[in-house]
């Protein structure tokens, strides 16, 4: 089979679907090829035990960009919006954190947190200004890049002289120093630290963790929601918009090779041997998989290949799913509280200690955990009277010493369950079925090199102008006709759709110039 399209998108993750929808709306014939049988990439809902379904990887919606939703006509139904973060205490004296306020702490911390969030929101608006735009290039005379750089400088200057200096001072700093300077309550310090390091190979004392905290806030001012039907419903809506615009989506069709002819892209070949021709191939796969596996290093300059090879993209977070015959008992929580986001991060030192073993290829003996029980507000995910738990667990390094064999996974599962049982003593008795996905499993299930949901660490040397690497920072790869549109491109991970939208807009703009 040989068909020709204006554009071929590799991967039907949410960014690939957004990119395809926008290209199709612009009048292009677009083909999307997805390796798995289900579209959505890491943002899917699937059954993991009879009658029990869960968001398989991403499980909270907090970064979907309004621009993406507006342009594609997306309006996901939310089972619960404005989730609280409840920092669990073993004695039941939990700390409750909302988008702009906190309870369960002293008056001084309440006031300090309000000031902290106001300040962080101002700083996050600077990042918000660049998330939905193509990042400018450095060292160029192109007027659009110069204008974008000027705009970024202007946005920073609008903070005012004092805040501008403070923003530039703290952006590369660690979150540990910030929370210890401002807050006295250990649970509050631990919860803020967890938000800064979730999904990264960073600890609270690591540089760049204020930036990762700001990036999280920039998506939707830190507001979190549970979509009805899980994250897969969000992906399904985007796929519906893409098909409505005229895009063709084929699942169960893994691309094995990007065809290169005379120094430019000519199409793709699938595992079944089908060839599809196009002079525009847009990959929502991670940069390493795109360059090293799908295209081949021989088609790029050596220096560029080395940059891609050294891209830091090894995951450090595992995903735990539990099917439960009832909610467990946690001292100080009622049934509705379980529908919110529960975190185990007793203080900033605990989070740092949890990170330490990962530096040496070992799992945390006392991990930090983000737990949700989405079935509290979305009954469609579990049988009547029963529930599912979805948890992100850190730290679980991709390169575990000895590898992630059955015994290693079972041992880490027991560690995680023991940690949860300190707060929910009857959790073990409630379990009907369980599933633990390590970074190695995430790599295999979702075809993400290293199992890192950002497709690469989100740090200053892998952000904005240099994401994923120098020479590929504006979605166009150094091979004519090849583009990136996934989380490995600017601005990064999270279910936002920004990378897909930005890539599509850039492609459309460049094509108009030809």
N, C-alpha and C positions, 0 to 999 in steps of 0.2 A: 504494500500500500504506500503510495506517495501522494501527498496532498500539499498544497502551498497555502500559507497564511501570511498576513501582514506581520503578525507577531506570534511567538510561541512562548508561553510562560511555563517554566518548570516548577512544579509544586503548587498544590492548591491549599497551602496554608493561608491564613487570613490576609497576609500582605500580598501574596500572589493573586488571590481572588480580587482584592481591591484594585491592584494594578490592572488586571485583566478587564474588570468592569469599566474602569476609566478609559482604557485604550479602546474598548469596544464602543463606548459612548461617543468617542471621538471619530468613529467611522471606520475603525480597523477591523479586519477579520482576525479573530484571536482564538488560539487553541491553548487550553490549559491541560497539562498532563500531570496526573498525580499518581505516585507510586502505590499508595495505600488504597484500600477499597472505599475508604470514607474520606470526604474532603474536610479540610479544616486544619490540617497539620497538627500542632500541639494543642490547638483550641478545639477539642472535640468532646462530645459526650458519648460514653459507651458503657455497656453493661459488663461488669466484671464478676458478677455472681447472679444467679437466677433471681430476676426481679429487682436487682440493685444496680443503679447506674450512677456514674460520677463523671465529673470533668476530668479527663485523663491526665492532663498536665497543668495547664493554666486553669485556675479555678475561681478567680475573682475578677470582676470587670471594674477597672478603675482608670484605664488609660485610653479608651476608645475616643478618638478625636472628633469633636463636634463637626469639623469641616468634612471628615469622611462620612459621618452619619448623614449630614445634610445633602452632600452631593450624590450619595447613593440611595437616599430615601430610607435609611435604616432607622428602625424604632423598636429595639429589642424590649420585650416585656420583662420587667424585673420582678423577681420573687421578693426581693428586699433591697431597698436602697439605703444609703447613708448608714452603712454598718458601723457599729462601734468596734473598737479594738479593746478587748478585755485582757489585761495582763494578769495572769493567774498567780495567786498566792496560795501556798499550801494550807495556810490557816483560814482561807476564805475571805481575807480582806483584799479583794481584788481592786485593781485600778482600772477605771473605765475612761477610754480616750475617744473623743469624737473628733470631727473635722476641725474644731477650733476651741474645744474645751476639754477639761479633764476633771474627774471626780475620784474620790478615794485617797486624795493626797492633801497635804496641808495648804493653808491659804497662800503661803509664799510660793509654793510650786504651782498653784492654780494661776497666780498672776504671772509667774515666770513663763509658764507654758503658753499663755495667751500672747505674751510678747514674743516668745520664740516662734510660734506659728505665724504671727503677723510678719515677722522679719523673714522667715523662710519662704512665705508666700510671695513676698516682694522679690526675693532672689529667684524663686522658681519662675516668675513671670519672664525673666530674662531668657531662661531656657525655653519657656513656652513659646517665645517669639521665634526661635530657630527650629523647633521640632517640626513644624509644618512647612518648612522651606528647604530648598536645595542648599546644602552648605556651600559657602563661598570658597573659592580656591585662594591659597596664599601665593604670593609671588607672580601674580598675573596682572595684565593691563586691561583685561576684559571689563567693560564698564559695568556690566551686571554684577560681576564678582566684587568689584570695587564698591558699588552701591550697597551690596549686601553686607560687606565688611563695615561700611560707614553706618549702616542701619544698626548693626550689632553694637558698634561703639556708642551710637546714640542711645540705644536701649539701656546700656549700662550706665551712661551718664545721667539718664532720667532718674536713677535711684537717688541722685543727690551726692554731693561730694563725700560725705561721711559714709553713706551706705555703699557707694561705689568702691571706695577704698576697702570697706569691710568685705564686700562680695569678692573682690579680687584677692583679698587676703585669705578667705576661708575656703574658697572653691576647691582647692587641692588638699585641704586639711582633713584630719580624722574626726569622726563623730564623737569619739570617746572624750576628747578634750572639751567639746562643746557641751555635752550633757553633764559632765562632772562640774563644769563651771556654773551651770545654770540651775540644776535640779538637785534636791536632797533625797527624794524618794527613789529607792533602788529599782522598784518595778517600772517606774516611769523612765528612768535612764535605760533600763534593759530593753523596753519596748521600742524606744526611739532608735536604739542601736540596731535592733533586729530589722527595722524597716530600712536602715541604711545598708545592710549587708545581705539581705535576702536574695538568694540566687546568684551570689558572687563567690569568688575565691578571695574574700577580704574579711578581716576582723575589724572590730570597732577602732582599734589603734592604727589601722592601715590608712595611708594617705588615700585621698579621693572619696572617702566614704561620706563626706558632706555633699559632694557632687551627686553620688548615687541616691542619697536621700532627696535632694532637690529634683532629680530626674523623676523619681517616683511621684513627688508632689506636682510636678509640672503637667502630668497627664490630665488630672481632673481635680486638682487642688487637694488630693489625698482622699477624696470620697470614694468609697468602695461599694460594690453592689454584687448581688447574686442574680444572674439572669435565669428566668424560668426555663427549665429544660436544660440547664447547664450551658457551658461555653460553646458547646456544639450548635446551639440555637443561634448564636451570634454569627458563627461561620456559615450556617445554613442561610441566614438572611443575606449575607454578602454574596454567597454563591447564587442565590436567587436573583440578586441585582445584576450580577455578571451575565447570567443566562438571559435575563430580560433585555440587557443591552446588546445581546447577540453573540456573546462568547460561547464557545463550545468547551465543555469540561468533560474530560475522560479520566475516570479513576481506574485503579488497578493497571496503570500503564507506566511503569518506572522507566525513566529516561536513563539509558546507559552511556550515551555518547552525544556530545555536541559536535556536529559536523563542521569542520573548518576547511575551507577551500580557498587557496591563494591568499592566505592571510586575513580572511574574514569569515564570519559565521555564515553557514549555508543551511542550517536546520538541525534536527535532532533525530536520533535513532532510539527506539524503545527496546526493552528486553525481548519482545516478540519479533524483533526484526523489522518493525514498521518504520518507515522513514517519512518525516514531515519536513517540508522545506520552508524556510523563512530566512530573511536577512536580518531579522531582529529576534534574538533569543534573550528572554529576561528570566533570570534564575532567582527564585525565592529560597533556594537551598543556601546553606551557609557558604562563606567564601572559600574555605578549604575544600569542601566537597566539590564546589563549582570548578575551581581551578585545577586541583590535583586529580580528581576522579572523572568529572564529566567532560572537561576540555582537554586536560593533559598539560603538564608543565612545559612541554617542549614548544608550546605555542606562545609562550611569554618570555620576556627577558629574565635573565637569571636573578637580577636584583629584585625584581617584583616577586618572583617565586619565593625567594628567601624571606621577604616580608610576610607573605601569606603563611609560609611554613612556621614562622615565629609568632604568628598571631596567637594570643593567649585565649584559648577557647575550651578549656576543660571544666566540665560541670562539677559542682560541689554540693548539689541539693538532690535529695531523694524524694519520691512521692509515695505516701502511704495511703491506701484505701482500706476501710473497714466496713463490712456489712454487719449491722448491729440489730439484735432483736428488740432493743429499747435504748433510750438514751442512758448513758452512764450517770452516776451521781457525782457531782462536784460541789463541795461545800461552798455555799454562798451564791450559787446560781440557780435560777428557776428555769423552767423549760424553754421559755422564749429567749433567754440569754444564750442558749446553745446555738441559736440561729446567727449569732454575731461571730466575729473573728476572735478566736481565742489564741493567745500566744504564751509560750513557756520560754521566758527569758528573764529570770529573777533579778539580774542586775547586769551592768556593763562588763563586770569581771567574768561572770558566768559565760557571757557570749564570747568573750575573748578566749577563755579557756576552752570553750567548745571548738574554736577555730584552730587552736594550736596543733592538735594531732594531724589535721588536714595538710599542714605544711610538710609533713613527712610521710604522706600517703596512708594515713590511718584515719579511721572513723572516730567521731566524738564519742567519748564514754558517757557524756551527759549532753545530748544534743539540744539545740534550740529548735522550737517547733511552732509552726503556724497551723492551727486547726480550724476547720469549718465543718459544720453539720448542716449542709444545704437542704436536707430533707425536712428540716424544721419549718422552713418557709416554702419549700417546693416539694409537695407530697408526691409528685410524679416520679421522683428518683428512687423511691423505695416502696415496698408493699405496705398496706395499712398497718399503722402502729409500729413500724420498723424504721430504721434510719441508716444513713450512710455517713461516714466520716471521711473527709479528704484533708490530708495534711502534707505540708512541705516540711522536710526535715533536713537540717544542717548540723554537722557537716559530714558529707559522704563523698569522698574524692573519687573522681573518675579513675585515676591511676591508683587504685587500692593495692597495697602490698599483698602479693599473693593472688590478686584478681578477685572478681566478684563471682565466686562459685557458690554453690548451694549453701554450704556451711557458713560462708562469710555473710550471705544475705540473711540467713536464719539468725546468726549471732547479732547482726545489727537490728533486725526486727525485734529481738528480745530486749535489746538496749532501749529502743524507742518505746516499746510497750511498758517497760519498767519506769521510764521517765514519765510517761503519761499517767501511770498508775499512782504516782505520788500525789496527783491532783484528783484523779478519778479512780479510786481503788478497785471498783468493780468492772473496769473496762474489759478485762480479760474474760469475765463471765458473760459479757454481752456480745462477744464476737461470734458471728455466723460464718464469715469468710473474710479473708484478708488478701491484699496484694501489695507488694513493695516493689517499686520501680527505682532502680539505682540509675546514676548517670549513664552507665553502660547500657541499661535497658532502654533509657530514653533515646540514646543514640540509635539503637536497633529499631525501636518502634517508630520513631519519627524522623529517622535519617538525618540527625543533627550530629555533626562531628564533635565528639567529646561530651555529648549530652548536655550542652550549655544552652539554656533557653534564650539567651541573648545572642547566640551565635558568636560570642566573643565577649571578653570582659569589658565592662563599661567604665573605663578610666580615661583620664585626660589624654593619654597617648593613643587611645583608640576611640576617640569621640570627635564629632563635628568635622573639622577639616581633614582629619586623618582616620576616619572610620570607613572601611575596616583598616586600610593602610594607605599610606601616601601612594598616589597613582591610581586610586580607585575610590575617591571620596565623593564623587558626584554621580554615583550609580553606573556610569559608563566604565567598563573595564578596558584595559589596554589591549583590546582585540576588537576590531571593527565589527559592530553589530551585537556585542555581548554586553548585557546589563545585569545589575543586581537590584533586587527589590525586597529582600528579606530583612530579618532583624540584624544581620551582619552589616547592613548598610545604615547610614544615618536615618533616624536618630538612635536606633537600638531596639531592644526587645520590649515585651509587653504587648498586650492585645490592643494596639492603638490604630493600626492601619496607616500610620504616617509614612513609613518607609515605602509602602506600596503606592500610596497617593503621590508622594514626592517623585518617585521614579517615573510613574506614568506621566506626570506633568512635564518632567524634564525631557522624556522621550518625545512627547508631542511637540514641545517647544523646539527641540533640535530638528525634528523632521520638517517643521515649518520653515526652518532656515535653509534647508537643502533645496 
